[in-house]
Amino acid sequence: MDDLEQKVKKIIAEQLGKNEADIKNEASFIEDLGAELVMALEDAFKVQIPDEQQENLRTVQQAIDFIKANVKA
């Protein structure tokens, strides 16, 4: 697992009070994780996720891919 993926999963786990190991890339934010975490991800990665993009971020992997594509290293 790369650093970015690990950081995303850590944020999700902390926000939801879940174990990091239980956060799977194919997990759905709404159905599986029980919450929308866009604001926490925006704060952590200093990125703005437009409303229309938020609707497309349904899984952990989609969030990881968006952050990789939009955050400068």
Backbone atoms as SQL, in Angstrom:
CREATE TABLE atoms (id INTEGER PRIMARY KEY, chain TEXT, resi INTEGER, resn TEXT, atom TEXT, x REAL, y REAL, z REAL);
INSERT INTO atoms VALUES
  (1, 'A', 1, 'MET', 'N', 0.849, -1.177, 0.000),
  (2, 'A', 1, 'MET', 'CA', 0.000, 0.000, 0.000),
  (3, 'A', 1, 'MET', 'C', 0.892, 1.236, 0.000),
  (4, 'A', 2, 'ASP', 'N', 0.616, 2.166, -0.923),
  (5, 'A', 2, 'ASP', 'CA', 1.444, 3.366, -0.974),
  (6, 'A', 2, 'ASP', 'C', 1.021, 4.354, 0.114),
  (7, 'A', 3, 'ASP', 'N', 1.841, 5.384, 0.319),
  (8, 'A', 3, 'ASP', 'CA', 1.617, 6.349, 1.397),
  (9, 'A', 3, 'ASP', 'C', 0.283, 7.071, 1.263),
  (10, 'A', 4, 'LEU', 'N', -0.071, 7.475, 0.045),
  (11, 'A', 4, 'LEU', 'CA', -1.318, 8.192, -0.160),
  (12, 'A', 4, 'LEU', 'C', -2.514, 7.310, 0.192),
  (13, 'A', 5, 'GLU', 'N', -2.501, 6.092, -0.276),
  (14, 'A', 5, 'GLU', 'CA', -3.586, 5.157, 0.018),
  (15, 'A', 5, 'GLU', 'C', -3.707, 4.942, 1.521),
  (16, 'A', 6, 'GLN', 'N', -2.577, 4.779, 2.181),
  (17, 'A', 6, 'GLN', 'CA', -2.571, 4.569, 3.624),
  (18, 'A', 6, 'GLN', 'C', -3.133, 5.792, 4.346),
  (19, 'A', 7, 'LYS', 'N', -2.769, 6.996, 3.899),
  (20, 'A', 7, 'LYS', 'CA', -3.258, 8.219, 4.537),
  (21, 'A', 7, 'LYS', 'C', -4.769, 8.365, 4.360),
  (22, 'A', 8, 'VAL', 'N', -5.277, 8.077, 3.144),
  (23, 'A', 8, 'VAL', 'CA', -6.720, 8.149, 2.901),
  (24, 'A', 8, 'VAL', 'C', -7.449, 7.179, 3.824),
  (25, 'A', 9, 'LYS', 'N', -6.964, 5.968, 3.907),
  (26, 'A', 9, 'LYS', 'CA', -7.613, 4.965, 4.761),
  (27, 'A', 9, 'LYS', 'C', -7.540, 5.353, 6.238),
  (28, 'A', 10, 'LYS', 'N', -6.442, 5.965, 6.643),
  (29, 'A', 10, 'LYS', 'CA', -6.307, 6.401, 8.029),
  (30, 'A', 10, 'LYS', 'C', -7.340, 7.482, 8.358),
  (31, 'A', 11, 'ILE', 'N', -7.509, 8.444, 7.449),
  (32, 'A', 11, 'ILE', 'CA', -8.496, 9.511, 7.646),
  (33, 'A', 11, 'ILE', 'C', -9.897, 8.916, 7.759),
  (34, 'A', 12, 'ILE', 'N', -10.221, 8.008, 6.854),
  (35, 'A', 12, 'ILE', 'CA', -11.544, 7.380, 6.868),
  (36, 'A', 12, 'ILE', 'C', -11.748, 6.615, 8.181),
  (37, 'A', 13, 'ALA', 'N', -10.756, 5.837, 8.572),
  (38, 'A', 13, 'ALA', 'CA', -10.857, 5.059, 9.806),
  (39, 'A', 13, 'ALA', 'C', -11.058, 5.967, 11.015),
  (40, 'A', 14, 'GLU', 'N', -10.296, 7.058, 11.080),
  (41, 'A', 14, 'GLU', 'CA', -10.421, 7.981, 12.209),
  (42, 'A', 14, 'GLU', 'C', -11.789, 8.648, 12.229),
  (43, 'A', 15, 'GLN', 'N', -12.270, 9.079, 11.084),
  (44, 'A', 15, 'GLN', 'CA', -13.554, 9.772, 11.003),
  (45, 'A', 15, 'GLN', 'C', -14.720, 8.863, 11.394),
  (46, 'A', 16, 'LEU', 'N', -14.601, 7.582, 11.057),
  (47, 'A', 16, 'LEU', 'CA', -15.697, 6.646, 11.298),
  (48, 'A', 16, 'LEU', 'C', -15.495, 5.781, 12.535),
  (49, 'A', 17, 'GLY', 'N', -14.340, 5.920, 13.178),
  (50, 'A', 17, 'GLY', 'CA', -14.064, 5.087, 14.344),
  (51, 'A', 17, 'GLY', 'C', -13.944, 3.616, 13.979),
  (52, 'A', 18, 'LYS', 'N', -13.368, 3.352, 12.822),
  (53, 'A', 18, 'LYS', 'CA', -13.178, 1.975, 12.358),
  (54, 'A', 18, 'LYS', 'C', -11.701, 1.628, 12.328),
  (55, 'A', 19, 'ASN', 'N', -11.414, 0.344, 12.233),
  (56, 'A', 19, 'ASN', 'CA', -10.054, -0.142, 12.109),
  (57, 'A', 19, 'ASN', 'C', -9.594, 0.072, 10.663),
  (58, 'A', 20, 'GLU', 'N', -8.377, 0.602, 10.499),
  (59, 'A', 20, 'GLU', 'CA', -7.831, 0.845, 9.158),
  (60, 'A', 20, 'GLU', 'C', -7.871, -0.404, 8.281),
  (61, 'A', 21, 'ALA', 'N', -7.596, -1.553, 8.862),
  (62, 'A', 21, 'ALA', 'CA', -7.565, -2.809, 8.105),
  (63, 'A', 21, 'ALA', 'C', -8.934, -3.163, 7.537),
  (64, 'A', 22, 'ASP', 'N', -9.996, -2.601, 8.108),
  (65, 'A', 22, 'ASP', 'CA', -11.348, -2.889, 7.642),
  (66, 'A', 22, 'ASP', 'C', -11.768, -2.004, 6.469),
  (67, 'A', 23, 'ILE', 'N', -10.960, -1.001, 6.138),
  (68, 'A', 23, 'ILE', 'CA', -11.293, -0.078, 5.055),
  (69, 'A', 23, 'ILE', 'C', -10.741, -0.648, 3.746),
  (70, 'A', 24, 'LYS', 'N', -11.631, -1.112, 2.907),
  (71, 'A', 24, 'LYS', 'CA', -11.248, -1.722, 1.632),
  (72, 'A', 24, 'LYS', 'C', -11.416, -0.720, 0.499),
  (73, 'A', 25, 'ASN', 'N', -10.581, -0.832, -0.524),
  (74, 'A', 25, 'ASN', 'CA', -10.620, 0.098, -1.654),
  (75, 'A', 25, 'ASN', 'C', -11.954, 0.074, -2.391),
  (76, 'A', 26, 'GLU', 'N', -12.620, -1.053, -2.410),
  (77, 'A', 26, 'GLU', 'CA', -13.884, -1.151, -3.111),
  (78, 'A', 26, 'GLU', 'C', -15.078, -0.761, -2.238),
  (79, 'A', 27, 'ALA', 'N', -14.801, -0.417, -0.979),
  (80, 'A', 27, 'ALA', 'CA', -15.880, -0.022, -0.068),
  (81, 'A', 27, 'ALA', 'C', -16.520, 1.277, -0.534),
  (82, 'A', 28, 'SER', 'N', -17.829, 1.317, -0.455),
  (83, 'A', 28, 'SER', 'CA', -18.581, 2.519, -0.819),
  (84, 'A', 28, 'SER', 'C', -18.679, 3.430, 0.393),
  (85, 'A', 29, 'PHE', 'N', -18.429, 4.727, 0.184),
  (86, 'A', 29, 'PHE', 'CA', -18.520, 5.673, 1.284),
  (87, 'A', 29, 'PHE', 'C', -19.887, 5.620, 1.952),
  (88, 'A', 30, 'ILE', 'N', -20.928, 5.656, 1.166),
  (89, 'A', 30, 'ILE', 'CA', -22.263, 5.758, 1.732),
  (90, 'A', 30, 'ILE', 'C', -22.772, 4.396, 2.198),
  (91, 'A', 31, 'GLU', 'N', -22.757, 3.398, 1.328),
  (92, 'A', 31, 'GLU', 'CA', -23.330, 2.107, 1.683),
  (93, 'A', 31, 'GLU', 'C', -22.473, 1.340, 2.702),
  (94, 'A', 32, 'ASP', 'N', -21.162, 1.274, 2.480),
  (95, 'A', 32, 'ASP', 'CA', -20.314, 0.436, 3.314),
  (96, 'A', 32, 'ASP', 'C', -19.724, 1.165, 4.515),
  (97, 'A', 33, 'LEU', 'N', -19.357, 2.411, 4.339),
  (98, 'A', 33, 'LEU', 'CA', -18.661, 3.115, 5.409),
  (99, 'A', 33, 'LEU', 'C', -19.598, 3.989, 6.234),
  (100, 'A', 34, 'GLY', 'N', -20.772, 4.247, 5.705),
  (101, 'A', 34, 'GLY', 'CA', -21.780, 4.933, 6.496),
  (102, 'A', 34, 'GLY', 'C', -21.613, 6.441, 6.606),
  (103, 'A', 35, 'ALA', 'N', -20.764, 7.051, 5.814),
  (104, 'A', 35, 'ALA', 'CA', -20.574, 8.499, 5.915),
  (105, 'A', 35, 'ALA', 'C', -19.947, 9.041, 4.653),
  (106, 'A', 36, 'GLU', 'N', -20.130, 10.321, 4.455),
  (107, 'A', 36, 'GLU', 'CA', -19.450, 11.007, 3.360),
  (108, 'A', 36, 'GLU', 'C', -18.261, 11.738, 3.968),
  (109, 'A', 37, 'LEU', 'N', -17.081, 11.545, 3.432),
  (110, 'A', 37, 'LEU', 'CA', -15.854, 12.025, 4.063),
  (111, 'A', 37, 'LEU', 'C', -15.126, 13.079, 3.246),
  (112, 'A', 38, 'VAL', 'N', -15.823, 13.702, 2.327),
  (113, 'A', 38, 'VAL', 'CA', -15.181, 14.641, 1.416),
  (114, 'A', 38, 'VAL', 'C', -14.474, 15.771, 2.158),
  (115, 'A', 39, 'MET', 'N', -15.128, 16.365, 3.144),
  (116, 'A', 39, 'MET', 'CA', -14.516, 17.495, 3.848),
  (117, 'A', 39, 'MET', 'C', -13.224, 17.101, 4.551),
  (118, 'A', 40, 'ALA', 'N', -13.201, 15.945, 5.168),
  (119, 'A', 40, 'ALA', 'CA', -11.988, 15.490, 5.850),
  (120, 'A', 40, 'ALA', 'C', -10.861, 15.274, 4.852),
  (121, 'A', 41, 'LEU', 'N', -11.175, 14.731, 3.688),
  (122, 'A', 41, 'LEU', 'CA', -10.155, 14.520, 2.667),
  (123, 'A', 41, 'LEU', 'C', -9.660, 15.849, 2.106),
  (124, 'A', 42, 'GLU', 'N', -10.582, 16.793, 1.887),
  (125, 'A', 42, 'GLU', 'CA', -10.183, 18.115, 1.397),
  (126, 'A', 42, 'GLU', 'C', -9.224, 18.786, 2.381),
  (127, 'A', 43, 'ASP', 'N', -9.551, 18.724, 3.652),
  (128, 'A', 43, 'ASP', 'CA', -8.692, 19.334, 4.671),
  (129, 'A', 43, 'ASP', 'C', -7.324, 18.661, 4.738),
  (130, 'A', 44, 'ALA', 'N', -7.320, 17.354, 4.725),
  (131, 'A', 44, 'ALA', 'CA', -6.069, 16.608, 4.879),
  (132, 'A', 44, 'ALA', 'C', -5.123, 16.798, 3.696),
  (133, 'A', 45, 'PHE', 'N', -5.682, 16.897, 2.492),
  (134, 'A', 45, 'PHE', 'CA', -4.847, 16.959, 1.295),
  (135, 'A', 45, 'PHE', 'C', -4.806, 18.343, 0.659),
  (136, 'A', 46, 'LYS', 'N', -5.457, 19.310, 1.308),
  (137, 'A', 46, 'LYS', 'CA', -5.460, 20.698, 0.814),
  (138, 'A', 46, 'LYS', 'C', -5.896, 20.749, -0.652),
  (139, 'A', 47, 'VAL', 'N', -7.017, 20.105, -0.919),
  (140, 'A', 47, 'VAL', 'CA', -7.567, 20.040, -2.270),
  (141, 'A', 47, 'VAL', 'C', -9.047, 20.377, -2.198),
  (142, 'A', 48, 'GLN', 'N', -9.542, 21.025, -3.230),
  (143, 'A', 48, 'GLN', 'CA', -10.971, 21.310, -3.334),
  (144, 'A', 48, 'GLN', 'C', -11.601, 20.271, -4.248),
  (145, 'A', 49, 'ILE', 'N', -12.615, 19.593, -3.751),
  (146, 'A', 49, 'ILE', 'CA', -13.309, 18.602, -4.558),
  (147, 'A', 49, 'ILE', 'C', -14.647, 19.223, -4.961),
  (148, 'A', 50, 'PRO', 'N', -14.787, 19.596, -6.242),
  (149, 'A', 50, 'PRO', 'CA', -16.018, 20.234, -6.699),
  (150, 'A', 50, 'PRO', 'C', -17.241, 19.345, -6.461),
  (151, 'A', 51, 'ASP', 'N', -18.394, 19.972, -6.252),
  (152, 'A', 51, 'ASP', 'CA', -19.626, 19.228, -5.972),
  (153, 'A', 51, 'ASP', 'C', -19.899, 18.143, -7.007),
  (154, 'A', 52, 'GLU', 'N', -19.713, 18.481, -8.275),
  (155, 'A', 52, 'GLU', 'CA', -20.004, 17.486, -9.315),
  (156, 'A', 52, 'GLU', 'C', -19.050, 16.294, -9.237),
  (157, 'A', 53, 'GLN', 'N', -17.827, 16.514, -8.756),
  (158, 'A', 53, 'GLN', 'CA', -16.869, 15.424, -8.580),
  (159, 'A', 53, 'GLN', 'C', -17.214, 14.593, -7.348),
  (160, 'A', 54, 'GLN', 'N', -17.718, 15.239, -6.306),
  (161, 'A', 54, 'GLN', 'CA', -18.070, 14.527, -5.078),
  (162, 'A', 54, 'GLN', 'C', -19.068, 13.415, -5.352),
  (163, 'A', 55, 'GLU', 'N', -20.002, 13.691, -6.252),
  (164, 'A', 55, 'GLU', 'CA', -21.004, 12.683, -6.599),
  (165, 'A', 55, 'GLU', 'C', -20.375, 11.454, -7.237),
  (166, 'A', 56, 'ASN', 'N', -19.210, 11.625, -7.868),
  (167, 'A', 56, 'ASN', 'CA', -18.525, 10.515, -8.528),
  (168, 'A', 56, 'ASN', 'C', -17.592, 9.753, -7.600),
  (169, 'A', 57, 'LEU', 'N', -17.312, 10.298, -6.428),
  (170, 'A', 57, 'LEU', 'CA', -16.422, 9.636, -5.481),
  (171, 'A', 57, 'LEU', 'C', -17.249, 8.740, -4.570),
  (172, 'A', 58, 'ARG', 'N', -17.495, 7.560, -5.047),
  (173, 'A', 58, 'ARG', 'CA', -18.350, 6.627, -4.318),
  (174, 'A', 58, 'ARG', 'C', -17.565, 5.579, -3.531),
  (175, 'A', 59, 'THR', 'N', -16.322, 5.346, -3.929),
  (176, 'A', 59, 'THR', 'CA', -15.530, 4.310, -3.239),
  (177, 'A', 59, 'THR', 'C', -14.210, 4.892, -2.750),
  (178, 'A', 60, 'VAL', 'N', -13.571, 4.159, -1.881),
  (179, 'A', 60, 'VAL', 'CA', -12.254, 4.546, -1.373),
  (180, 'A', 60, 'VAL', 'C', -11.272, 4.682, -2.524),
  (181, 'A', 61, 'GLN', 'N', -11.284, 3.728, -3.450),
  (182, 'A', 61, 'GLN', 'CA', -10.349, 3.764, -4.581),
  (183, 'A', 61, 'GLN', 'C', -10.579, 4.986, -5.452),
  (184, 'A', 62, 'GLN', 'N', -11.823, 5.374, -5.676),
  (185, 'A', 62, 'GLN', 'CA', -12.105, 6.563, -6.468),
  (186, 'A', 62, 'GLN', 'C', -11.561, 7.817, -5.776),
  (187, 'A', 63, 'ALA', 'N', -11.653, 7.859, -4.458),
  (188, 'A', 63, 'ALA', 'CA', -11.098, 8.993, -3.712),
  (189, 'A', 63, 'ALA', 'C', -9.579, 9.016, -3.833),
  (190, 'A', 64, 'ILE', 'N', -8.952, 7.869, -3.704),
  (191, 'A', 64, 'ILE', 'CA', -7.492, 7.771, -3.835),
  (192, 'A', 64, 'ILE', 'C', -7.071, 8.235, -5.229),
  (193, 'A', 65, 'ASP', 'N', -7.756, 7.765, -6.251),
  (194, 'A', 65, 'ASP', 'CA', -7.423, 8.145, -7.630),
  (195, 'A', 65, 'ASP', 'C', -7.584, 9.644, -7.847),
  (196, 'A', 66, 'PHE', 'N', -8.666, 10.227, -7.319),
  (197, 'A', 66, 'PHE', 'CA', -8.887, 11.665, -7.466),
  (198, 'A', 66, 'PHE', 'C', -7.765, 12.449, -6.796),
  (199, 'A', 67, 'ILE', 'N', -7.401, 12.066, -5.594),
  (200, 'A', 67, 'ILE', 'CA', -6.350, 12.781, -4.858),
  (201, 'A', 67, 'ILE', 'C', -5.021, 12.643, -5.590),
  (202, 'A', 68, 'LYS', 'N', -4.695, 11.451, -6.061),
  (203, 'A', 68, 'LYS', 'CA', -3.450, 11.272, -6.813),
  (204, 'A', 68, 'LYS', 'C', -3.390, 12.194, -8.027),
  (205, 'A', 69, 'ALA', 'N', -4.525, 12.364, -8.694),
  (206, 'A', 69, 'ALA', 'CA', -4.576, 13.157, -9.914),
  (207, 'A', 69, 'ALA', 'C', -4.598, 14.658, -9.633),
  (208, 'A', 70, 'ASN', 'N', -4.981, 15.063, -8.443),
  (209, 'A', 70, 'ASN', 'CA', -5.206, 16.485, -8.184),
  (210, 'A', 70, 'ASN', 'C', -4.346, 17.109, -7.093),
  (211, 'A', 71, 'VAL', 'N', -3.514, 16.324, -6.449),
  (212, 'A', 71, 'VAL', 'CA', -2.636, 16.869, -5.403),
  (213, 'A', 71, 'VAL', 'C', -1.214, 16.869, -5.916),
  (214, 'A', 72, 'LYS', 'N', -0.590, 18.004, -5.793),
  (215, 'A', 72, 'LYS', 'CA', 0.809, 18.115, -6.213),
  (216, 'A', 72, 'LYS', 'C', 1.694, 17.513, -5.130),
  (217, 'A', 73, 'ALA', 'N', 2.603, 16.670, -5.545),
  (218, 'A', 73, 'ALA', 'CA', 3.490, 15.973, -4.600),
  (219, 'A', 73, 'ALA', 'C', 4.489, 16.901, -3.960);
